[in-house]
């Protein structure tokens, strides 16, 4: 599995160090408290030779990964299985969400050679399922929609048996952008709500909960048979009632797959972790979500949108088949 977000070559690790250079919009903020991580959050440092092979391939093809940029805790596991999450449309986001470690600023021009490099990497990694995501590009007239289409087309040209999952921005104020991307017929359309409505102003100030929910509902209107997916973080101060309401909203939008994971604070300048949700609570949330009708639910401290995405996709297909033959 691969997830995609950026253009331009980059070595392992971030280009810039520290919240001040990487996150200029957060530099003025006072440091927030950082809770010590419990033992169920800790992961082993990567040591597999395949991890290094994956890293070399990403560097050779001039790709950037969300694994690195977002500081994903699962990078050792995923890269050791040749599963990397890439970013298209650059490694600089035009928004500055309080939870996100991707750099904020003025992006570089769109890299027209990126789709072919991604397709080549997918082929060399022998991926059966690929996830493609992006930074927000509010500076582009279409928010990067046409570039998503070019990446999907390039992958299918040389990897016809690879299923494609996209994790998109909200394309806010970009008329026709969503329709353009849906028209490329990705196998899974993912757009994360990220958090509960009450926390949007502080956690995701550049977005609107109702708009993100409408994006997911609109995908099903445009492509009724499509698979849709969304994810949220917990540990930011939301209540159980808040989370259950989000589940209900997503089911009203006919979303098929839900992911729930623990928010981890990238730097002292980011939003603080209010609490670490225990593994048994994640199991309870999964049970609640399945009762509400989601076809696939991944819920654990280390769950992320693209973590085990192929398994989620296969689970949805199997559930749909079972419903069809019931």
The 8 nearest C-alpha neighbors of each residue, nearest first, counted from 0:
[[1, 129, 82, 128, 126, 83, 130, 127],
 [2, 0, 129, 83, 84, 130, 82, 85],
 [84, 130, 1, 3, 131, 85, 129, 132],
 [85, 86, 131, 2, 4, 132, 84, 87],
 [86, 87, 3, 5, 133, 85, 132, 88],
 [87, 86, 89, 6, 4, 88, 90, 63],
 [7, 5, 89, 87, 88, 62, 110, 113],
 [6, 8, 61, 62, 9, 5, 63, 89],
 [61, 9, 7, 62, 58, 63, 6, 10],
 [10, 8, 58, 63, 61, 7, 62, 11],
 [9, 11, 58, 12, 8, 13, 14, 54],
 [12, 10, 9, 13, 54, 67, 58, 55],
 [13, 11, 67, 10, 14, 68, 9, 15],
 [12, 14, 15, 68, 67, 16, 11, 10],
 [15, 13, 12, 16, 9, 10, 21, 11],
 [16, 14, 13, 21, 20, 17, 102, 12],
 [15, 17, 21, 20, 13, 14, 18, 19],
 [18, 16, 19, 20, 21, 15, 22, 266],
 [17, 19, 22, 21, 20, 26, 268, 266],
 [18, 20, 26, 23, 22, 17, 21, 25],
 [21, 19, 22, 18, 23, 17, 15, 16],
 [20, 22, 102, 18, 19, 15, 17, 23],
 [21, 23, 18, 24, 25, 19, 103, 20],
 [24, 22, 26, 19, 25, 20, 21, 103],
 [23, 25, 22, 26, 95, 27, 103, 19],
 [24, 26, 23, 22, 28, 27, 268, 18],
 [27, 25, 19, 23, 28, 24, 18, 22],
 [28, 26, 25, 29, 24, 23, 19, 268],
 [27, 29, 25, 26, 268, 30, 31, 24],
 [30, 28, 31, 27, 268, 267, 26, 25],
 [29, 31, 267, 268, 28, 32, 269, 266],
 [30, 32, 267, 271, 268, 29, 33, 270],
 [33, 31, 271, 34, 30, 267, 272, 270],
 [34, 32, 271, 35, 31, 267, 272, 264],
 [33, 35, 36, 32, 272, 274, 273, 271],
 [36, 34, 33, 37, 275, 38, 32, 272],
 [35, 37, 34, 40, 38, 41, 275, 39],
 [38, 36, 39, 40, 35, 41, 275, 34],
 [37, 39, 40, 41, 36, 42, 35, 277],
 [38, 40, 37, 41, 300, 278, 36, 277],
 [41, 39, 38, 37, 36, 42, 300, 301],
 [40, 42, 38, 39, 43, 37, 36, 72],
 [43, 41, 40, 44, 72, 73, 39, 75],
 [44, 42, 45, 41, 75, 46, 76, 72],
 [43, 45, 46, 75, 42, 74, 76, 72],
 [46, 44, 75, 47, 43, 50, 76, 79],
 [45, 47, 44, 48, 50, 75, 79, 51],
 [46, 48, 50, 49, 79, 45, 51, 75],
 [49, 47, 51, 50, 52, 46, 79, 53],
 [50, 48, 52, 79, 47, 51, 53, 81],
 [51, 49, 79, 78, 53, 47, 48, 52],
 [50, 52, 54, 48, 49, 53, 55, 47],
 [53, 51, 49, 55, 54, 50, 56, 48],
 [54, 52, 56, 50, 51, 55, 81, 78],
 [53, 55, 51, 57, 52, 56, 58, 50],
 [54, 56, 58, 52, 53, 57, 59, 51],
 [57, 55, 59, 53, 58, 54, 60, 52],
 [58, 56, 54, 62, 60, 55, 59, 53],
 [57, 59, 55, 61, 56, 60, 10, 9],
 [60, 58, 56, 61, 57, 55, 8, 62],
 [61, 59, 57, 58, 62, 116, 56, 120],
 [8, 60, 62, 58, 7, 59, 57, 9],
 [63, 61, 57, 8, 60, 6, 7, 58],
 [64, 62, 5, 85, 86, 9, 6, 8],
 [65, 85, 63, 66, 84, 86, 67, 68],
 [64, 66, 68, 67, 69, 85, 84, 86],
 [67, 65, 71, 64, 74, 84, 70, 69],
 [68, 66, 70, 65, 64, 69, 12, 71],
 [67, 69, 65, 101, 70, 66, 13, 64],
 [68, 70, 100, 65, 101, 71, 67, 66],
 [71, 69, 67, 68, 66, 72, 100, 265],
 [70, 72, 66, 73, 69, 74, 67, 65],
 [73, 71, 74, 70, 42, 301, 75, 66],
 [74, 72, 76, 71, 75, 77, 301, 306],
 [73, 75, 77, 76, 72, 78, 66, 71],
 [76, 74, 45, 73, 78, 77, 79, 44],
 [77, 75, 79, 73, 74, 78, 80, 45],
 [76, 78, 82, 74, 80, 79, 75, 73],
 [79, 77, 81, 50, 82, 80, 75, 83],
 [78, 80, 50, 49, 76, 77, 81, 47],
 [79, 81, 78, 77, 82, 76, 49, 50],
 [82, 80, 78, 79, 53, 124, 83, 77],
 [83, 81, 0, 77, 78, 1, 80, 84],
 [84, 82, 1, 78, 2, 81, 85, 77],
 [2, 83, 85, 1, 64, 3, 65, 66],
 [3, 64, 86, 84, 2, 4, 65, 63],
 [4, 3, 5, 87, 85, 133, 64, 132],
 [4, 5, 86, 88, 133, 3, 89, 6],
 [89, 87, 5, 6, 109, 133, 4, 134],
 [5, 88, 90, 6, 91, 87, 106, 107],
 [89, 91, 5, 92, 102, 134, 63, 6],
 [92, 90, 102, 106, 103, 89, 104, 93],
 [93, 91, 103, 134, 135, 94, 102, 104],
 [92, 94, 135, 104, 136, 103, 137, 105],
 [95, 93, 92, 96, 103, 205, 135, 104],
 [94, 96, 103, 97, 24, 93, 92, 99],
 [97, 95, 203, 98, 99, 202, 94, 204],
 [96, 98, 202, 269, 270, 99, 95, 203],
 [99, 97, 96, 270, 269, 202, 100, 264],
 [98, 100, 96, 101, 97, 69, 95, 265],
 [99, 101, 69, 265, 102, 68, 98, 70],
 [102, 100, 68, 69, 99, 103, 91, 92],
 [103, 101, 21, 91, 22, 92, 100, 104],
 [104, 102, 92, 91, 22, 93, 95, 94],
 [103, 105, 93, 91, 92, 106, 102, 23],
 [104, 106, 93, 107, 91, 103, 92, 138],
 [107, 105, 91, 104, 89, 108, 92, 93],
 [106, 108, 109, 89, 105, 91, 110, 88],
 [109, 107, 110, 106, 89, 88, 111, 6],
 [108, 110, 88, 111, 107, 89, 6, 146],
 [111, 109, 112, 113, 6, 108, 88, 7],
 [110, 112, 113, 109, 114, 146, 115, 6],
 [113, 111, 110, 114, 115, 116, 6, 109],
 [112, 114, 116, 115, 111, 110, 6, 117],
 [115, 113, 150, 117, 116, 153, 112, 149],
 [116, 114, 118, 117, 113, 153, 112, 119],
 [117, 115, 119, 113, 118, 114, 60, 120],
 [116, 118, 120, 114, 119, 115, 113, 121],
 [117, 119, 154, 115, 121, 120, 116, 153],
 [120, 118, 116, 122, 117, 121, 115, 123],
 [119, 121, 117, 123, 122, 118, 124, 116],
 [122, 120, 118, 124, 119, 123, 126, 125],
 [121, 123, 125, 119, 120, 124, 118, 158],
 [124, 122, 120, 125, 121, 119, 126, 56],
 [123, 125, 121, 126, 122, 120, 81, 82],
 [126, 124, 122, 123, 121, 127, 120, 81],
 [125, 127, 124, 0, 128, 121, 129, 161],
 [126, 128, 161, 162, 125, 0, 129, 160],
 [129, 127, 162, 0, 161, 126, 309, 163],
 [128, 130, 1, 0, 163, 2, 164, 162],
 [2, 129, 131, 164, 1, 165, 163, 3],
 [3, 132, 130, 2, 165, 166, 164, 4],
 [131, 133, 166, 3, 4, 86, 167, 165],
 [134, 132, 4, 87, 86, 88, 167, 135],
 [133, 135, 92, 136, 4, 88, 91, 90],
 [134, 136, 92, 93, 168, 137, 133, 94],
 [137, 135, 142, 138, 139, 93, 134, 143],
 [136, 138, 139, 142, 135, 93, 140, 170],
 [137, 139, 136, 140, 142, 93, 106, 105],
 [140, 138, 142, 141, 137, 136, 143, 173],
 [139, 141, 142, 173, 138, 137, 143, 174],
 [142, 140, 143, 173, 176, 139, 144, 145],
 [141, 143, 139, 136, 137, 170, 144, 140],
 [142, 144, 146, 141, 145, 139, 136, 147],
 [145, 143, 147, 176, 146, 141, 142, 180],
 [146, 144, 148, 147, 143, 149, 179, 180],
 [145, 147, 149, 143, 148, 144, 150, 88],
 [146, 148, 144, 150, 145, 149, 151, 143],
 [147, 149, 145, 151, 146, 150, 183, 180],
 [148, 150, 146, 152, 147, 151, 153, 114],
 [151, 149, 114, 153, 147, 152, 148, 146],
 [150, 152, 148, 154, 149, 153, 147, 155],
 [153, 151, 149, 155, 150, 154, 156, 148],
 [154, 152, 150, 156, 155, 151, 118, 114],
 [155, 153, 118, 151, 152, 156, 158, 157],
 [154, 156, 159, 158, 152, 153, 157, 151],
 [155, 157, 153, 154, 158, 152, 159, 118],
 [156, 158, 155, 154, 159, 118, 153, 122],
 [159, 157, 155, 161, 154, 160, 156, 122],
 [160, 158, 155, 161, 157, 156, 154, 162],
 [161, 159, 158, 162, 127, 155, 128, 157],
 [162, 160, 127, 128, 158, 159, 163, 126],
 [161, 163, 128, 186, 127, 129, 160, 164],
 [164, 162, 129, 186, 185, 128, 130, 161],
 [165, 163, 187, 130, 186, 129, 185, 188],
 [164, 166, 131, 188, 130, 132, 189, 167],
 [167, 165, 132, 189, 190, 131, 188, 164],
 [166, 168, 190, 132, 165, 133, 189, 169],
 [167, 169, 170, 135, 190, 133, 166, 134],
 [168, 170, 171, 211, 167, 214, 190, 210],
 [171, 169, 173, 142, 168, 172, 176, 177],
 [170, 172, 169, 173, 210, 206, 137, 142],
 [171, 173, 174, 170, 137, 142, 141, 169],
 [174, 172, 141, 170, 171, 176, 175, 142],
 [173, 175, 176, 172, 141, 177, 170, 171],
 [174, 176, 178, 177, 179, 173, 141, 144],
 [177, 175, 179, 144, 141, 178, 174, 173],
 [176, 178, 180, 179, 175, 181, 170, 144],
 [177, 179, 181, 175, 176, 180, 182, 221],
 [180, 178, 176, 182, 177, 181, 175, 144],
 [181, 179, 177, 182, 183, 178, 144, 148],
 [180, 182, 178, 183, 184, 179, 177, 218],
 [181, 183, 179, 184, 180, 178, 185, 221],
 [182, 184, 181, 180, 148, 185, 179, 151],
 [185, 183, 182, 181, 186, 180, 225, 222],
 [186, 184, 187, 163, 183, 164, 188, 165],
 [185, 187, 163, 164, 162, 184, 226, 188],
 [188, 186, 164, 226, 185, 227, 165, 189],
 [187, 189, 227, 165, 164, 228, 226, 166],
 [190, 188, 228, 166, 229, 227, 165, 187],
 [191, 189, 229, 167, 166, 228, 192, 168],
 [190, 192, 229, 230, 193, 189, 231, 166],
 [191, 193, 194, 231, 230, 211, 229, 190],
 [194, 192, 231, 191, 232, 230, 195, 203],
 [195, 193, 231, 192, 232, 198, 196, 199],
 [194, 196, 197, 198, 241, 245, 242, 237],
 [197, 195, 199, 198, 208, 194, 241, 245],
 [196, 198, 195, 199, 200, 237, 241, 194],
 [199, 197, 196, 201, 200, 195, 202, 194],
 [198, 200, 203, 202, 196, 201, 197, 204],
 [201, 199, 204, 198, 202, 203, 197, 205],
 [200, 202, 199, 198, 204, 203, 97, 270],
 [203, 201, 97, 199, 198, 200, 96, 204],
 [202, 204, 199, 96, 205, 206, 200, 201],
 [205, 203, 200, 206, 199, 201, 202, 96],
 [206, 204, 203, 94, 96, 207, 95, 200],
 [207, 205, 204, 203, 208, 199, 211, 210],
 [208, 206, 210, 209, 211, 199, 205, 204],
 [209, 207, 211, 210, 196, 212, 206, 192],
 [208, 210, 212, 211, 207, 213, 196, 214],
 [209, 211, 213, 207, 212, 208, 214, 169],
 [212, 210, 214, 208, 213, 209, 169, 192],
 [211, 213, 209, 210, 214, 215, 208, 216],
 [212, 214, 210, 216, 211, 215, 217, 209],
 [215, 213, 211, 217, 212, 216, 210, 218],
 [214, 216, 218, 212, 213, 217, 252, 211],
 [215, 217, 252, 213, 219, 218, 214, 212],
 [216, 218, 220, 214, 219, 215, 213, 221],
 [219, 217, 221, 215, 220, 216, 222, 214],
 [220, 218, 223, 222, 217, 221, 216, 225],
 [221, 219, 217, 218, 222, 223, 216, 215],
 [220, 222, 218, 219, 217, 223, 181, 178],
 [221, 223, 219, 225, 224, 220, 218, 181],
 [224, 222, 219, 225, 220, 221, 218, 226],
 [225, 223, 222, 226, 219, 221, 220, 227],
 [224, 226, 222, 223, 227, 219, 187, 186],
 [227, 225, 187, 255, 188, 186, 224, 228],
 [228, 226, 188, 254, 255, 189, 187, 225],
 [227, 229, 189, 256, 254, 255, 257, 188],
 [230, 228, 191, 190, 257, 189, 192, 256],
 [231, 229, 258, 191, 257, 259, 193, 192],
 [230, 232, 193, 194, 259, 192, 258, 191],
 [233, 231, 260, 262, 261, 193, 259, 194],
 [234, 232, 261, 235, 262, 260, 231, 237],
 [233, 235, 274, 273, 236, 275, 272, 262],
 [236, 234, 273, 272, 233, 237, 262, 271],
 [235, 237, 273, 234, 238, 274, 233, 272],
 [238, 236, 235, 241, 195, 239, 233, 234],
 [239, 237, 241, 240, 242, 236, 243, 195],
 [238, 240, 242, 241, 243, 237, 244, 284],
 [239, 241, 243, 238, 242, 244, 237, 245],
 [242, 240, 238, 244, 239, 243, 237, 195],
 [243, 241, 245, 239, 244, 240, 246, 238],
 [242, 244, 246, 240, 245, 241, 239, 247],
 [245, 243, 247, 241, 246, 242, 240, 248],
 [246, 244, 248, 242, 247, 243, 249, 241],
 [245, 247, 243, 249, 244, 248, 250, 242],
 [248, 246, 244, 250, 245, 249, 251, 243],
 [249, 247, 245, 251, 246, 250, 244, 252],
 [250, 248, 252, 246, 251, 247, 254, 245],
 [249, 251, 253, 247, 252, 254, 248, 246],
 [250, 252, 248, 253, 249, 247, 254, 216],
 [251, 253, 216, 249, 250, 254, 215, 248],
 [254, 252, 250, 251, 255, 249, 216, 219],
 [255, 253, 227, 250, 249, 252, 228, 256],
 [256, 254, 293, 294, 227, 228, 226, 253],
 [257, 255, 228, 295, 293, 296, 294, 254],
 [258, 256, 296, 229, 230, 228, 297, 295],
 [257, 259, 230, 297, 298, 296, 304, 229],
 [260, 258, 298, 231, 230, 232, 302, 297],
 [261, 259, 302, 300, 232, 299, 301, 303],
 [260, 262, 300, 233, 232, 234, 263, 301],
 [263, 261, 232, 233, 234, 260, 264, 272],
 [262, 264, 261, 265, 272, 98, 271, 234],
 [263, 265, 266, 271, 272, 269, 270, 262],
 [266, 264, 100, 263, 269, 267, 70, 99],
 [267, 265, 268, 269, 264, 18, 17, 100],
 [266, 268, 30, 31, 269, 33, 32, 265],
 [269, 267, 30, 266, 25, 28, 31, 18],
 [270, 268, 97, 267, 266, 98, 264, 271],
 [271, 269, 97, 98, 264, 272, 268, 31],
 [270, 272, 31, 273, 264, 32, 269, 33],
 [271, 273, 274, 235, 234, 264, 263, 270],
 [274, 272, 235, 234, 236, 271, 275, 34],
 [275, 273, 234, 272, 276, 235, 236, 34],
 [276, 274, 234, 277, 261, 273, 272, 37],
 [275, 277, 234, 274, 280, 278, 261, 300],
 [276, 278, 280, 279, 275, 281, 300, 39],
 [279, 277, 281, 280, 299, 300, 282, 276],
 [278, 280, 282, 281, 277, 283, 276, 299],
 [281, 279, 283, 282, 277, 278, 284, 276],
 [280, 282, 284, 278, 299, 279, 283, 298],
 [281, 283, 279, 285, 280, 284, 286, 278],
 [282, 284, 280, 286, 285, 281, 287, 279],
 [285, 283, 281, 287, 286, 282, 288, 280],
 [284, 286, 288, 282, 283, 287, 298, 296],
 [285, 287, 283, 289, 284, 288, 282, 290],
 [288, 286, 284, 290, 285, 289, 283, 291],
 [289, 287, 291, 285, 290, 286, 293, 284],
 [288, 290, 293, 292, 286, 291, 287, 285],
 [291, 289, 287, 292, 288, 286, 293, 285],
 [292, 290, 288, 289, 293, 287, 247, 250],
 [291, 293, 289, 290, 294, 288, 250, 255],
 [292, 294, 255, 289, 295, 256, 288, 291],
 [293, 295, 255, 315, 256, 318, 292, 296],
 [296, 294, 256, 293, 315, 311, 314, 257],
 [297, 295, 257, 256, 258, 285, 298, 293],
 [298, 296, 258, 259, 257, 302, 299, 295],
 [297, 299, 259, 281, 285, 258, 302, 260],
 [298, 300, 302, 281, 260, 301, 278, 259],
 [299, 301, 261, 260, 302, 278, 40, 298],
 [302, 300, 299, 260, 303, 261, 40, 72],
 [303, 301, 260, 299, 300, 298, 259, 306],
 [302, 304, 306, 305, 260, 301, 258, 259],
 [305, 303, 306, 258, 230, 302, 308, 229],
 [304, 306, 308, 303, 307, 130, 2, 84],
 [307, 305, 303, 308, 304, 302, 73, 77],
 [308, 306, 310, 309, 305, 311, 0, 304],
 [309, 307, 305, 311, 306, 310, 312, 304],
 [308, 310, 312, 311, 307, 128, 313, 0],
 [309, 311, 313, 307, 308, 312, 314, 315],
 [312, 310, 308, 314, 309, 313, 295, 315],
 [313, 311, 309, 315, 310, 314, 308, 316],
 [312, 314, 316, 310, 315, 311, 317, 309],
 [315, 313, 311, 317, 312, 316, 310, 318],
 [316, 314, 318, 312, 317, 313, 294, 295],
 [317, 315, 313, 319, 318, 314, 320, 312],
 [316, 318, 320, 314, 315, 319, 313, 321],
 [319, 317, 315, 321, 320, 316, 314, 294],
 [320, 318, 322, 316, 321, 317, 315, 323],
 [319, 321, 323, 317, 318, 322, 316, 324],
 [320, 322, 318, 324, 319, 323, 325, 317],
 [323, 321, 319, 325, 320, 324, 318, 317],
 [322, 324, 320, 321, 325, 319, 318, 317],
 [323, 325, 321, 322, 320, 319, 318, 317],
 [324, 322, 323, 321, 320, 319, 318, 317]]
